[in-house]
Amino acid sequence: MVDKELLSRKLSRLRSYISELLRAEDITWAKYESDLRTKAFVERYLHLAIEEVLDIANHLISFQRWREPTGYRDLFTVLGENGVIPEEHLPIFQEMASFRNLLVHRYESMDDELVFGIFRKRLKDFDLFIGLVTEWVRKQESI
């Protein structure tokens, strides 16, 4: 079984990152595009949130002793193979892993419209992940 206390801390941190992004209602496209601090805030909090998702996925895989993933995208395939993430949701999280790589490795050529679009339209993906993980843990407890 997973370390529920550790998982709870990770989920709480993830929720706090998403909450900060949601509270940033004052960030418009014009502000994002013209203000370096605003851009850095959005990119950094998205990065932190994605890293937390990856940490949670790694935690589940490690504690359950599932197969070793071949990369970040494969983390979610492993979760799918073991009933944590339904197959229809896998692309959402695999794209999240790819976006993380863009944030980390291609910062000099970041697509501002892509980042802003994720900031404004894809934060619910994190809530979906939290819900799926929480539901899977509940099911494991009842077995």
Backbone as a ProteinNet text record, in pm:
[ID]
protein_1_A
[PRIMARY]
MVDKELLSRKLSRLRSYISELLRAEDITWAKYESDLRTKAFVERYLHLAIEEVLDIANHLISFQRWREPTGYRDLFTVLGENGVIPEEHLPIFQEMASFRNLLVHRYESMDDELVFGIFRKRLKDFDLFIGLVTEWVRKQESI
[TERTIARY]
84.2	0	88.2	38.5	113.8	126	224	241	137.7	27.2	-84.7	-48.1	35.7	76	159.4	253.5	335.6	249	161.2	72.4	-16.4	-66.1	-150	-73.7	51.4	133.7	155.5	182.3	205.2	78.7	-34.9	-162	-193.9	-164.1	-187.4	-100.7	24.8	114.3	63.5	20.5	-33.5	-155.2	-244.3	-362.2	-321.8	-219	-177.5	-120.3	-44.8	7.7	-106	-202.5	-315.5	-398.5	-415.5	-490.3	-425.8	-293.9	-223.7	-246	-242.7	-267.3	-410.8	-504.3	-644.8	-671.6	-599.6	-618	-561.1	-480.3	-416.3	-510.8	-629.9	-730.7	-693.3	-601.3	-559.6	-465.3	-420.7	-326.9	-404.3	-397.4	-457.9	-349.2	-391.3	-293.1	-196.7	-249.9	-165	-61.2	-104.4	-10.9	90.1	43.6	133.4	240.3	195.1	284.2	389.1	354.3	443.3	522.4	485.4	548	626.5	757.3	844.6	814.1	784.5	751.8	625.1	527.3	401.9	426.5	501.3	535.1	610.1	705.1	783.9	696.5	604.5	512.9	431.5	370	284.8	366.6	479.1	562.5	611	656.3	711.3	603.8	487.3	383.1	327.8	319	281.1	386.6	512.8	621.9	615.9	598	589.6	472.9	359.2	241.5	266.9	325.5	353.6	455.2	557.6	657.1	591.3	495.8	425.2	343.6	279.4	205.8	301.6	417.6	516.3	565.8	587.4	630.4	525	399.9	291.1	286.4	297.5	297.6	414.1	532.6	649.4	628.7	568.4	542.1	451.3	343.6	251.5	321.6	395	463.8	567.2	642.6	746	686.8	588.9	531.3	455.2	396.7	321.6	412.1	534.8	633.8	585.7	526.7	487.2	610.3	594	709.3	772.4	901.2	978.1	939.2	895.1	860.5	986.1	970.3	1083.3	1104.5	1011.3	1021.8	900.1	894.7	783.2	648.6	640.3	512.7	469.4	566.1	537.3	488.1	517	463.4	311.8	249.1	103.2	52.8	132.3	97.2	96.7	198.7	205	84.5	49.6	-69.1	-194.6	-200.4	-313.4	-318.8	-204.2	-197.4	-245.1	-237.1	-270.5	-399.2	-479.5	-612.7	-624.7	-517.4	-525.6	-586.1	-541.7	-588	-657.7	-783.6	-851.7	-781.8	-786.7	-717.2	-753.8	-881.2	-922.9	-858.5	-806	-741.1	-588.8	-532.8	-386.9	-326.3	-383.4	-322.2	-310.2	-405.8	-400.9	-272	-242.5	-127.6	3.3	-1.5	118.9	157.2	57.3	85.2	139.8	91.5	141.2	291.6	330.5	471.6	554	500.6	571.3	584.8	479	482.8	588.2	600.1	704	841.9	865.1	995	1019.8	914.9	929	966.3	898.6	927.4	1072.2	1120	1252.5	1363.6	1343.3	1453.3	1449.6	1338.6	1331.4	1286	1333.3	1287.1	1319.7	1424.2	1459.1	1365.2	1288.7	1196.5	1055.3	1017.3	885.6	775.9	673.4	557.4	462.5	461.1	380	231.8	181.3	39.4	5.4	96.3	76.6	72	168.6	174	49.4	15.4	-101	-229	-239.8	-356.3	-370.1	-259.9	-263	-301.3	-245.1	-275.8	-425	-484.7	-625.3	-724.8	-681.9	-779.4	-754.7	-638.4	-607.1	-580.7	-605.7	-581.3	-672	-785.8	-878.4	-816.6	-716.4	-648	-582	-533.8	-472.5	-578	-695.3	-805.1	-847	-847	-879.6	-779	-651.3	-547.9	-567.4	-589.5	-611.3	-730.7	-837.9	-956.5	-932.4	-860.3	-832.5	-744.9	-642.7	-552.3	-627.5	-704.3	-779.7	-878.3	-946.9	-1043.2	-973.2	-860.3	-786.3	-743.1	-693.6	-651.2	-770.5	-883.3	-1004.9	-1043.4	-1035.6	-1070.2	-973.1	-845.1	-744.5	-769.5	-815.4	-842.6	-960.3	-1053.4	-1172.5	-1151.9	-1038.8	-1011.1	-962.7
-118.9	0	124.6	232.3	357.5	420.4	506.6	585.4	697.8	679.7	774.6	913.3	919.3	1049.6	1126.2	1057.7	1120.1	1161	1073.5	1103.5	1223.5	1229	1341.2	1473.5	1473.5	1595.6	1637.2	1539.7	1570	1624.6	1563.7	1611.8	1751.5	1775.9	1908.6	2014.1	1980.7	2073.9	2100.4	1995.9	2011.8	2103.8	2081.5	2168.4	2313.8	2335.2	2473.2	2540.9	2468.7	2528.1	2566.5	2477.3	2504.9	2619.8	2623.9	2732.3	2867.5	2873.9	2999.1	3040.5	2945.3	2977	3023.8	2959.4	2998.8	3136.4	3170.3	3300.6	3414.6	3383.4	3485.9	3531.9	3572.8	3616.1	3744.6	3820.3	3946.8	3927.4	3804.9	3781.3	3763.6	3867.1	3866.3	3830.9	3808.8	3781.2	3899.4	4021.2	4139.8	4146.9	4120.9	4124.1	4010.9	3893.7	3779	3805.4	3856.4	3878.5	3987	4084.8	4200.4	4202.3	4119.9	4128.1	4000.3	4013.2	3898.4	3827.4	3903	3841.6	3757.1	3808.1	3735.5	3606	3615.7	3498	3395.6	3442.2	3353.2	3285.6	3361.1	3304.5	3190.5	3215.1	3114.7	2992	3013	2900.5	2821	2890.1	2821	2741.7	2798.6	2725.5	2609.9	2624.9	2510.9	2401.4	2441.2	2344.5	2272.6	2347	2285.8	2187.6	2227	2139.9	2011	2023.5	1904.6	1815.6	1873.5	1794	1718.2	1780	1712.2	1594.9	1612.7	1503.2	1388.2	1420.7	1317.7	1247.8	1323.4	1264.9	1168.8	1209.2	1123.1	994.7	1008	890	798.2	855.4	775.2	707.9	779.1	724	601.3	613.6	501	381	406.2	299.2	231.6	309.2	255.2	172.2	227	156.8	31.9	34.5	-81.6	-181.9	-142	-226.7	-266.3	-166.5	-187.9	-175.1	-203.7	-201.1	-62	-61.7	62.3	137.9	262.8	340.9	378.7	395.1	430.2	580.7	658.4	804.5	866.3	998.9	1068.3	1032.2	1027.1	992.3	850.9	762.2	623	605.4	701.6	695.9	676	749.5	746.2	618.7	564.4	435.2	328.8	333.2	237.1	254.7	379.1	402.7	350.7	365.7	313.4	161.5	98.2	-48.2	-105.1	-24.8	-71.9	-10.9	47.4	89.7	223.5	301.7	432.6	535.1	532.5	627.8	551	583.1	519	554.5	462.1	478.1	607.9	649.3	770.1	896.8	891.1	1008	1008.1	898.2	889.7	1003.2	1038.6	1145.8	1278.3	1309.1	1434.2	1440.3	1331.9	1331.1	1309.1	1237.3	1221.6	1355.5	1433.7	1567.7	1658.8	1639.7	1716.2	1689.1	1563.1	1526.9	1590.2	1590.3	1652.8	1803	1865.6	2008.7	2039.4	1954	1970.1	1974.8	1886.1	1883.7	2013.5	2069.1	2198.9	2308.1	2307.9	2408.6	2400.4	2279.7	2259.6	2275.1	2223.4	2213.6	2311.6	2381.2	2471	2609.4	2652.2	2780	2898.6	2891.2	3005	3020	2917.4	2925.3	2885.1	2924	2887.3	2956.1	2880.1	2930.6	2994.4	3126.5	3197.5	3164.9	3151.1	3120.1	2982.2	2886.7	2753.1	2757.2	2824.1	2832.2	2902.7	3015.1	3090.3	3009	2937.8	2853	2743.3	2681.8	2578.7	2641.8	2756.8	2829.6	2861.3	2902.2	2942.8	2827.9	2722.7	2622	2480.7	2451.8	2312.2	2282.8	2378	2354.1	2244.5	2224.9	2119	1980.5	1969.3	1840.5	1796	1892.2	1859.7	1808.5	1870	1822.5	1681.7	1654.7	1520.5	1419.9	1453.5	1363.9	1338.4	1445.3	1432	1339.2	1359.7	1276.8	1130.3	1105	967.2	895.9	963.8	904.6	879.5	978.1	965.4	849.7	839.3	730.4	594.7	585.5	458.8	417.2	512.4	481.3	432.1	498.8	455.4	312.2	281.5	145.8	44.3	80.5	-11.5	-36.5	63.7	48.2	-44.7	-49.6	-132.1	-277.6	-305.2	-443.8	-528.1
0	0	0	-55.5	-62.8	74.9	90.1	211.9	206	277.5	267	318.8	420.6	473.7	370.5	308.8	205.1	86.4	44.1	-67.7	-35.6	85.5	127.3	119.9	163.3	155.1	10.5	-75.7	-216.8	-282.8	-252.9	-308	-256.2	-130.9	-73	-140.8	-163.5	-234.4	-375.8	-443.8	-578.9	-576.7	-483.3	-471.7	-447.4	-366.6	-337	-461.8	-542.6	-666.7	-760.8	-774.2	-863.3	-808.2	-678.7	-615.5	-644.4	-635.5	-666.2	-811	-901.4	-1042.1	-1063.1	-998	-1012.1	-953.3	-847.7	-783.9	-868.6	-965	-1048.1	-1158.9	-1119.9	-1216.2	-1288.3	-1229.4	-1289.3	-1408.1	-1430.4	-1540.5	-1670.1	-1750.1	-1883.7	-1984.5	-2108	-2213	-2227	-2225	-2240.3	-2128.1	-2006.7	-1893.7	-1905.1	-1938.5	-1952.8	-2058.1	-2170	-2284.2	-2256.8	-2175.2	-2158.2	-2027.4	-1931.1	-1799.8	-1768.5	-1757.7	-1734.5	-1602.2	-1497.2	-1367.8	-1376.4	-1445.3	-1461.9	-1537.5	-1644.8	-1725.4	-1640.3	-1562.3	-1476.9	-1371.5	-1312.2	-1213	-1273.5	-1387.4	-1451	-1488.5	-1554.4	-1595.8	-1475.2	-1372	-1254.9	-1181.4	-1161.6	-1089.4	-1171.2	-1301.7	-1385.4	-1373.7	-1377.7	-1365.4	-1230.7	-1122.2	-989.4	-980.7	-1035.8	-1032.5	-1110.6	-1227.6	-1308.6	-1238.5	-1179.6	-1106.9	-992.2	-926.7	-817.5	-870.9	-985.4	-1048.6	-1080	-1135.2	-1168.1	-1041.5	-935.3	-807.9	-752.9	-762.1	-714.5	-797	-927.4	-1014.9	-978.3	-960.9	-922	-787.5	-695.2	-562.5	-572.4	-646.8	-661.5	-725.1	-830.4	-902.5	-812.6	-740.8	-653.6	-539.7	-471.5	-357.2	-398.6	-515.4	-561.8	-633.7	-657.8	-727.3	-867.4	-935.5	-1072.9	-1161.9	-1287.8	-1379.1	-1385.6	-1411.1	-1420.2	-1547.9	-1534.7	-1654.5	-1733.1	-1862.7	-1948.7	-1959.2	-1910.7	-1915.6	-1850.7	-1853.5	-1790	-1850.9	-1981.8	-2045.2	-2006.2	-1992.9	-1960.7	-1816.9	-1729.7	-1593.6	-1598.1	-1686.4	-1693.8	-1760.7	-1851.8	-1910.4	-1801.5	-1714.9	-1604.1	-1511.3	-1481.4	-1398.4	-1467.8	-1598.5	-1674.4	-1671.2	-1686.5	-1684	-1550.2	-1446.6	-1312.5	-1257.1	-1345.6	-1307.8	-1236.5	-1234.6	-1169.6	-1264.5	-1388.7	-1490	-1602.4	-1630.2	-1743.5	-1875.6	-1966.4	-2095.4	-2166.7	-2158.4	-2230.5	-2174.3	-2052.7	-1993.1	-2009.3	-2056.1	-2068.4	-2151.4	-2267.2	-2346.5	-2271.2	-2185.7	-2108.8	-2028	-1957.5	-1868.1	-1941.7	-2051.5	-2133.6	-2197.3	-2238.4	-2290.6	-2181	-2058.5	-1944.8	-1926.3	-1937.8	-1925.2	-2037.5	-2157.3	-2269.9	-2249.3	-2196.9	-2169.3	-2063.4	-1963.6	-1861.1	-1926.5	-2021.1	-2089	-2165.8	-2224.7	-2292.1	-2191.8	-2078.3	-1975.8	-1928.6	-1911.2	-1853.9	-1957.4	-2075.2	-2171.1	-2287.8	-2308.7	-2424.6	-2383.1	-2268.9	-2214.4	-2303.6	-2381.1	-2466.3	-2585	-2614.6	-2727.4	-2685.8	-2564.5	-2512.9	-2593.1	-2624.3	-2696.6	-2594.5	-2590.1	-2491.3	-2502.4	-2622.8	-2639.9	-2583.8	-2600.4	-2546.4	-2393.6	-2333	-2186.9	-2133.1	-2191.2	-2144.2	-2162	-2272.2	-2296.6	-2191.7	-2155.6	-2051	-1917.6	-1888.5	-1765	-1755.7	-1864.2	-1862	-1884.5	-1954.7	-1996.3	-1946.4	-1888.3	-1857.2	-1709.7	-1622.5	-1479.8	-1424.8	-1488.1	-1445	-1462.3	-1548.2	-1565	-1434.1	-1357.3	-1229	-1131.3	-1132.5	-1047.8	-1087.9	-1216.7	-1265.2	-1209.5	-1215.9	-1164.6	-1015	-940	-795.2	-768.9	-842.3	-825.4	-858.6	-966.4	-1006.7	-904.3	-856.4	-757.3	-627.2	-584.3	-459.4	-467	-578.9	-597.1	-598.7	-664.4	-669.2	-528.5	-449.3	-312.5	-230.5	-243.6	-171.6	-207.1	-335.3	-379.2	-320	-312.9	-257.5	-109.4	-41.8	102.3	128.4	33.3	53.6	10.8	-48.5	-94.4	21.7
[MASK]
+++++++++++++++++++++++++++++++++++++++++++++++++++++++++++++++++++++++++++++++++++++++++++++++++++++++++++++++++++++++++++++++++++++++++++++++

